[in-house]
Amino acid sequence: MTPAPDKDSPVVSSSSPATGPLPFGRLAIVGVGLIGSSLARAALARGLAGEVALADADPAVVARAAELGIGTSFHADAAEAAAGADLVISCVPVGACGLVAEAIGPVLKPGAIVSDVGSVKAAVVERMLPHLPEKDRFVPAHPVAGTEFSGPDAGFADLFEGRWSILTPPPGTAEEAISTVAAFWEACGANVETMTPAHHDLVLAITSHLPHLIAYNIVGTAADIEEVTQSEVIKFSAGGFRDFTRIAASDPTMWRDIFLNNKLAVLEALGRFSEDLAALQRAIRWGDGDALFNLFTRTRAIRRSIIDVGQDTPSPDFGRRPPGK
Amino acid sequence: MTPAPDKDSPVVSSSSPATGPLPFGRLAIVGVGLIGSSLARAALARGLAGEVALADADPAVVARAAELGIGTSFHADAAEAAAGADLVISCVPVGACGLVAEAIGPVLKPGAIVSDVGSVKAAVVERMLPHLPEKDRFVPAHPVAGTEFSGPDAGFADLFEGRWSILTPPPGTAEEAISTVAAFWEACGANVETMTPAHHDLVLAITSHLPHLIAYNIVGTAADIEEVTQSEVIKFSAGGFRDFTRIAASDPTMWRDIFLNNKLAVLEALGRFSEDLAALQRAIRWGDGDALFNLFTRTRAIRRSIIDVGQDTPSPDFGRRPPGK
């Protein structure tokens, strides 16, 4: 089984396939956006729970989820969905997860496991744990999967297939709770790895938060250049720019909360990025072609590794063609 | 027909479908990489020339091009390919285009048009024009299309379909030469726009050169962080990082030459990017959620415009799924 993290070793283990008490009697999902609605669809499609109770603070989202039929009950109130559930998963932006924990804490049935899907983990533990009655049954998780779209219509059952879900149980979490959450993610098609919240936040600052920040920034910069029209930026975006616009189209609330809640790790990653960029700027200014060539050669190898482990497609240009082609 | 650029108006016109003396008797392509081999395939597939003569300085590339059968004759010597051609297109990295012009200049038949496909244009004019016998028959072009792969095997006939090719004829270029080159690109499936070399270099610094520089830089930064292993960066790359690795896998020689040959515009774009990034860094440090949210909302609109004009696919996550899905 997956052990709880140890202070001296940030990455604890890759999980082996875990067995757990699946299917759940009742699974509750609070927040029915891209991730929440994908989890709901996966749970229904794969028979992972008898009941799939969905809650959202936005009445329009509750109504739409019911229309889509992606759960077995639909609630405006998180506590109502969580009551009687074996596993409750918060799928709201990180800034709102404390409110969810506060709402569900009092109604959780004994032994219920609580989890979440937030993209930062130390802040989630800090915000949610104080409100939960059984501290050893909280297993924070982060599925490293998504698209640039948001809302209940954007989700799909296969979203987690072949992707990683990172569990970050605080010290003292019950082994059985950890293995149950691991089994749930594996049943959704994901690979599971366990690490400390702090290490997670460092790793994701590099692999996700910094790339999003850079993408948002470059799209903003391009929009503001007065010598080049917006229409030119859009027309000639196939030269590279459009790759950045995809992730710069991600949900603004979710990403605001991520940056505000992983401040130190993001600022550290950003500091290194800016240092390296200054060196590259200097190489361009002084015409140091060798420095440029060496970096550009090194980065190719990383792309190959990502394709080798199945985390991206090897099709040229992501396989995308103009519409109709 | 497409007029030659005027000093006071950087963007001269979008072309209307031009007619020209297609098919050519002989088309010569010097440099058989991704773009050169795609042009050769497009010309053959669409019957744009009676002969398609291919030349490359690398004997292995010449042999491979012959093996692939993507031309009608194959040459180690650029002059041999260019002799007797109606249109000669240099498809070598920008740093080598002066050598190509020097080699072909003496053998060009009277009235032959010379063009290129370089990603920077002012430097190309400066390097090639002095070696060409008929100054008014040089029509530099830049197809804004490509993939992260290189070499003769990477090309395909449809690469230019629905993409833009930007012509940057120097003042005084013959109208008929410009319209012939425009007709050639349109016959390859591209849209054609004409602008000055200087304006092209500004526009592409933003839409292509800066994005590549940023992508190369972030991939380098991620590889160097010692608290996070390379294997973690690769495993969890689906959080955003992998989008950057695609363009950071582009040809190192080509991109070194671009940065060295569009120095001023790239440094200017980079300066703005860094300024904007510093402001974003400050917003994170001081917890200014509104500043973050406002930027992240603004950038979504640009993504939508790029999809609306057909320069990217609206499929979530570029439509890519793990291998086998």
Chai-1 contact restraints between the chains, C-beta under 6 A:
chainA,res_idxA,chainB,res_idxB,connection_type,confidence,min_distance_angstrom,max_distance_angstrom,comment,restraint_id
A,V144,B,F236,contact,1.0,0.0,6.0,A-B,restraint_1
A,V144,B,A238,contact,1.0,0.0,6.0,A-B,restraint_2
A,V144,B,G239,contact,1.0,0.0,6.0,A-B,restraint_3
A,A145,B,A238,contact,1.0,0.0,6.0,A-B,restraint_4
A,T147,B,P316,contact,1.0,0.0,6.0,A-B,restraint_5
A,T147,B,D317,contact,1.0,0.0,6.0,A-B,restraint_6
A,F149,B,P316,contact,1.0,0.0,6.0,A-B,restraint_7
A,G162,B,P322,contact,1.0,0.0,6.0,A-B,restraint_8
A,R163,B,A238,contact,1.0,0.0,6.0,A-B,restraint_9
A,W164,B,K235,contact,1.0,0.0,6.0,A-B,restraint_10
A,W164,B,F236,contact,1.0,0.0,6.0,A-B,restraint_11
A,L202,B,E227,contact,1.0,0.0,6.0,A-B,restraint_12
A,L202,B,V228,contact,1.0,0.0,6.0,A-B,restraint_13
A,V203,B,V228,contact,1.0,0.0,6.0,A-B,restraint_14
A,V203,B,E232,contact,1.0,0.0,6.0,A-B,restraint_15
A,V203,B,F236,contact,1.0,0.0,6.0,A-B,restraint_16
A,I206,B,A222,contact,1.0,0.0,6.0,A-B,restraint_17
A,I206,B,I225,contact,1.0,0.0,6.0,A-B,restraint_18
A,I206,B,V228,contact,1.0,0.0,6.0,A-B,restraint_19
A,T207,B,V233,contact,1.0,0.0,6.0,A-B,restraint_20
A,T207,B,F236,contact,1.0,0.0,6.0,A-B,restraint_21
A,T207,B,S237,contact,1.0,0.0,6.0,A-B,restraint_22
A,T207,B,G239,contact,1.0,0.0,6.0,A-B,restraint_23
A,T207,B,F241,contact,1.0,0.0,6.0,A-B,restraint_24
A,S208,B,G239,contact,1.0,0.0,6.0,A-B,restraint_25
A,S208,B,G240,contact,1.0,0.0,6.0,A-B,restraint_26
A,P211,B,G240,contact,1.0,0.0,6.0,A-B,restraint_27
A,P211,B,F241,contact,1.0,0.0,6.0,A-B,restraint_28
A,P211,B,F244,contact,1.0,0.0,6.0,A-B,restraint_29
A,H212,B,G240,contact,1.0,0.0,6.0,A-B,restraint_30
A,I214,B,I214,contact,1.0,0.0,6.0,A-B,restraint_31
A,I214,B,I218,contact,1.0,0.0,6.0,A-B,restraint_32
A,Y216,B,L295,contact,1.0,0.0,6.0,A-B,restraint_33
A,Y216,B,F296,contact,1.0,0.0,6.0,A-B,restraint_34
A,Y216,B,T299,contact,1.0,0.0,6.0,A-B,restraint_35
A,N217,B,D276,contact,1.0,0.0,6.0,A-B,restraint_36
A,N217,B,L277,contact,1.0,0.0,6.0,A-B,restraint_37
A,N217,B,L280,contact,1.0,0.0,6.0,A-B,restraint_38
A,I218,B,I214,contact,1.0,0.0,6.0,A-B,restraint_39
A,V219,B,T299,contact,1.0,0.0,6.0,A-B,restraint_40
A,V219,B,I302,contact,1.0,0.0,6.0,A-B,restraint_41
A,G220,B,D276,contact,1.0,0.0,6.0,A-B,restraint_42
A,G220,B,L295,contact,1.0,0.0,6.0,A-B,restraint_43
A,T221,B,R272,contact,1.0,0.0,6.0,A-B,restraint_44
A,T221,B,F273,contact,1.0,0.0,6.0,A-B,restraint_45
A,T221,B,D276,contact,1.0,0.0,6.0,A-B,restraint_46
A,A222,B,I206,contact,1.0,0.0,6.0,A-B,restraint_47
A,I225,B,I206,contact,1.0,0.0,6.0,A-B,restraint_48
A,E227,B,L202,contact,1.0,0.0,6.0,A-B,restraint_49
A,V228,B,L202,contact,1.0,0.0,6.0,A-B,restraint_50
A,V228,B,V203,contact,1.0,0.0,6.0,A-B,restraint_51
A,V228,B,I206,contact,1.0,0.0,6.0,A-B,restraint_52
A,E232,B,V203,contact,1.0,0.0,6.0,A-B,restraint_53
A,V233,B,T207,contact,1.0,0.0,6.0,A-B,restraint_54
A,I234,B,S305,contact,1.0,0.0,6.0,A-B,restraint_55
A,I234,B,I306,contact,1.0,0.0,6.0,A-B,restraint_56
A,I234,B,V309,contact,1.0,0.0,6.0,A-B,restraint_57
A,K235,B,W164,contact,1.0,0.0,6.0,A-B,restraint_58
A,F236,B,V144,contact,1.0,0.0,6.0,A-B,restraint_59
A,F236,B,W164,contact,1.0,0.0,6.0,A-B,restraint_60
A,F236,B,V203,contact,1.0,0.0,6.0,A-B,restraint_61
A,F236,B,T207,contact,1.0,0.0,6.0,A-B,restraint_62
A,S237,B,T207,contact,1.0,0.0,6.0,A-B,restraint_63
A,S237,B,I306,contact,1.0,0.0,6.0,A-B,restraint_64
A,S237,B,Q311,contact,1.0,0.0,6.0,A-B,restraint_65
A,A238,B,V144,contact,1.0,0.0,6.0,A-B,restraint_66
A,A238,B,A145,contact,1.0,0.0,6.0,A-B,restraint_67
A,A238,B,R163,contact,1.0,0.0,6.0,A-B,restraint_68
A,A238,B,Q311,contact,1.0,0.0,6.0,A-B,restraint_69
A,G239,B,V144,contact,1.0,0.0,6.0,A-B,restraint_70
A,G239,B,T207,contact,1.0,0.0,6.0,A-B,restraint_71
A,G239,B,S208,contact,1.0,0.0,6.0,A-B,restraint_72
A,G240,B,S208,contact,1.0,0.0,6.0,A-B,restraint_73
A,G240,B,P211,contact,1.0,0.0,6.0,A-B,restraint_74
A,G240,B,H212,contact,1.0,0.0,6.0,A-B,restraint_75
A,G240,B,I247,contact,1.0,0.0,6.0,A-B,restraint_76
A,F241,B,T207,contact,1.0,0.0,6.0,A-B,restraint_77
A,F241,B,P211,contact,1.0,0.0,6.0,A-B,restraint_78
A,R242,B,I306,contact,1.0,0.0,6.0,A-B,restraint_79
A,R242,B,D312,contact,1.0,0.0,6.0,A-B,restraint_80
A,D243,B,D243,contact,1.0,0.0,6.0,A-B,restraint_81
A,D243,B,I247,contact,1.0,0.0,6.0,A-B,restraint_82
A,F244,B,P211,contact,1.0,0.0,6.0,A-B,restraint_83
A,T245,B,I302,contact,1.0,0.0,6.0,A-B,restraint_84
A,T245,B,R303,contact,1.0,0.0,6.0,A-B,restraint_85
A,T245,B,I306,contact,1.0,0.0,6.0,A-B,restraint_86
A,I247,B,G240,contact,1.0,0.0,6.0,A-B,restraint_87
A,I247,B,D243,contact,1.0,0.0,6.0,A-B,restraint_88
A,A248,B,T299,contact,1.0,0.0,6.0,A-B,restraint_89
A,A249,B,R300,contact,1.0,0.0,6.0,A-B,restraint_90
A,A249,B,R303,contact,1.0,0.0,6.0,A-B,restraint_91
A,P252,B,F293,contact,1.0,0.0,6.0,A-B,restraint_92
A,P252,B,F296,contact,1.0,0.0,6.0,A-B,restraint_93
A,P252,B,T297,contact,1.0,0.0,6.0,A-B,restraint_94
A,W255,B,F296,contact,1.0,0.0,6.0,A-B,restraint_95
A,R256,B,G289,contact,1.0,0.0,6.0,A-B,restraint_96
A,R256,B,L292,contact,1.0,0.0,6.0,A-B,restraint_97
A,R256,B,F293,contact,1.0,0.0,6.0,A-B,restraint_98
A,F259,B,I284,contact,1.0,0.0,6.0,A-B,restraint_99
A,F259,B,L292,contact,1.0,0.0,6.0,A-B,restraint_100
A,L260,B,G287,contact,1.0,0.0,6.0,A-B,restraint_101
A,L260,B,G289,contact,1.0,0.0,6.0,A-B,restraint_102
A,K263,B,I284,contact,1.0,0.0,6.0,A-B,restraint_103
A,L270,B,Q281,contact,1.0,0.0,6.0,A-B,restraint_104
A,R272,B,T221,contact,1.0,0.0,6.0,A-B,restraint_105
A,F273,B,T221,contact,1.0,0.0,6.0,A-B,restraint_106
A,D276,B,N217,contact,1.0,0.0,6.0,A-B,restraint_107
A,D276,B,G220,contact,1.0,0.0,6.0,A-B,restraint_108
A,D276,B,T221,contact,1.0,0.0,6.0,A-B,restraint_109
A,L277,B,N217,contact,1.0,0.0,6.0,A-B,restraint_110
A,L280,B,N217,contact,1.0,0.0,6.0,A-B,restraint_111
A,Q281,B,L270,contact,1.0,0.0,6.0,A-B,restraint_112
A,I284,B,F259,contact,1.0,0.0,6.0,A-B,restraint_113
A,I284,B,K263,contact,1.0,0.0,6.0,A-B,restraint_114
A,G287,B,L260,contact,1.0,0.0,6.0,A-B,restraint_115
A,G289,B,R256,contact,1.0,0.0,6.0,A-B,restraint_116
A,G289,B,L260,contact,1.0,0.0,6.0,A-B,restraint_117
A,L292,B,R256,contact,1.0,0.0,6.0,A-B,restraint_118
A,L292,B,F259,contact,1.0,0.0,6.0,A-B,restraint_119
A,F293,B,P252,contact,1.0,0.0,6.0,A-B,restraint_120
A,F293,B,R256,contact,1.0,0.0,6.0,A-B,restraint_121
A,L295,B,Y216,contact,1.0,0.0,6.0,A-B,restraint_122
A,L295,B,G220,contact,1.0,0.0,6.0,A-B,restraint_123
A,F296,B,Y216,contact,1.0,0.0,6.0,A-B,restraint_124
A,F296,B,P252,contact,1.0,0.0,6.0,A-B,restraint_125
A,F296,B,W255,contact,1.0,0.0,6.0,A-B,restraint_126
A,T297,B,P252,contact,1.0,0.0,6.0,A-B,restraint_127
A,T299,B,Y216,contact,1.0,0.0,6.0,A-B,restraint_128
A,T299,B,V219,contact,1.0,0.0,6.0,A-B,restraint_129
A,T299,B,A248,contact,1.0,0.0,6.0,A-B,restraint_130
A,R300,B,A249,contact,1.0,0.0,6.0,A-B,restraint_131
A,I302,B,V219,contact,1.0,0.0,6.0,A-B,restraint_132
A,I302,B,T245,contact,1.0,0.0,6.0,A-B,restraint_133
A,R303,B,T245,contact,1.0,0.0,6.0,A-B,restraint_134
A,R303,B,A249,contact,1.0,0.0,6.0,A-B,restraint_135
A,S305,B,I234,contact,1.0,0.0,6.0,A-B,restraint_136
A,I306,B,I234,contact,1.0,0.0,6.0,A-B,restraint_137
A,I306,B,S237,contact,1.0,0.0,6.0,A-B,restraint_138
A,I306,B,R242,contact,1.0,0.0,6.0,A-B,restraint_139
A,I306,B,T245,contact,1.0,0.0,6.0,A-B,restraint_140
A,V309,B,I234,contact,1.0,0.0,6.0,A-B,restraint_141
A,G310,B,P322,contact,1.0,0.0,6.0,A-B,restraint_142
A,G310,B,P323,contact,1.0,0.0,6.0,A-B,restraint_143
A,Q311,B,S237,contact,1.0,0.0,6.0,A-B,restraint_144
A,Q311,B,A238,contact,1.0,0.0,6.0,A-B,restraint_145
A,D312,B,R242,contact,1.0,0.0,6.0,A-B,restraint_146
A,T313,B,R320,contact,1.0,0.0,6.0,A-B,restraint_147
A,P316,B,T147,contact,1.0,0.0,6.0,A-B,restraint_148
A,P316,B,F149,contact,1.0,0.0,6.0,A-B,restraint_149
A,D317,B,T147,contact,1.0,0.0,6.0,A-B,restraint_150
A,F318,B,F318,contact,1.0,0.0,6.0,A-B,restraint_151
A,F318,B,R320,contact,1.0,0.0,6.0,A-B,restraint_152
A,R320,B,T313,contact,1.0,0.0,6.0,A-B,restraint_153
A,R320,B,F318,contact,1.0,0.0,6.0,A-B,restraint_154
A,P322,B,G162,contact,1.0,0.0,6.0,A-B,restraint_155
A,P322,B,G310,contact,1.0,0.0,6.0,A-B,restraint_156
A,P323,B,G310,contact,1.0,0.0,6.0,A-B,restraint_157
